[in-house]
Structures are given as C-alpha cells and as structure tokens.
Amino acid sequence: MTLEEFKEFARTVTRKEFLTNSEDRTDENFQPKDLPEIDCPYNYNLPDSDCDITCKECWKNDVKDIKFKDDIEKELIEEMNKQPIIVSDSVNHPSHYTHGKIETIDKIEDVLGLEGFQAYCVGNAIKYLDRYKLKNGFEDIKKAKRYLEFYIEKTEGKEC
C-alpha cells in the first residue's frame, strides 16, 4: 500500500477506529485494525516513524497529520457553520422585494407620497384578506396585517 492509498484508506475510518488495536495485541506490538498483519508506519514512508517508542505511539505520531473520516466530517461541519443562514421571510421582507439598496415598499412610499401610500396599504390589506381562503391561507392574513402595520407606522401621530 502506498502513502496515497493509505490516505485514501484513512478517509474511510475514524481516527479512533484506526487506533483500535487488533485482537490479542499489546501497545508494544500494536496493529491497527484492517491493515495487513505486521505493518509498520515506516512501510508507508510516514515522516515520524520511530522504533524507539511503542508501536501504538509510533502510529499515533505518524498519523497525526493524516485526515481520517471524522476529521473530514468535522472540517465540513465547521465550513458549513461559517456560511450565513439565509432565512426567507415571505411576509415582512420577501427576498424578491429586498434586492438593491432600497426595499420595494420604501420605493412605493416615496413615489406615492403619504396619502397614496395609505391607500396602497389599505388596498393590499383588502386584497390579502379577500383571497386568503383561496390562495395562501394564514400567510395572506399575516401579509394583510403587515400592510395595516405599514399604514399605522406611517400615519400614527398624523391626521388621516
């Protein structure tokens, strides 16, 4: 088995599984499971082979930089944890309305002015309440509520 073949083999077992001794062996004549009988790290040209320590210690030292199945899984999980979690909120900030520098609802308010925006909010609330049983159910109720909240946020404290 070459070093590259050994590395491929290591990817199929965990470090703990690999460092489990074959039956009836001591640390002195340690033999990792699933490797040919009487195999030594030296045979794989592993850099830290040392016959002045026990076979198990020698194997541990030599495979410290080899990636085993659990090392690869751990790296994958760590990499996944670095990725941002994108949660789509189809009621408050739908992804299809939040592209660019300004959210679409803010553009609409800017173009329509206060009175036009109030009418727009009431009209949308009516639309979502009218169709909720036929289309998106409770999600449409929440959208209607959100448009009424937009209306209240922009109107509260001002004359209607």
Beta strands, then each sheet from edge to edge (+ up, - down):
end
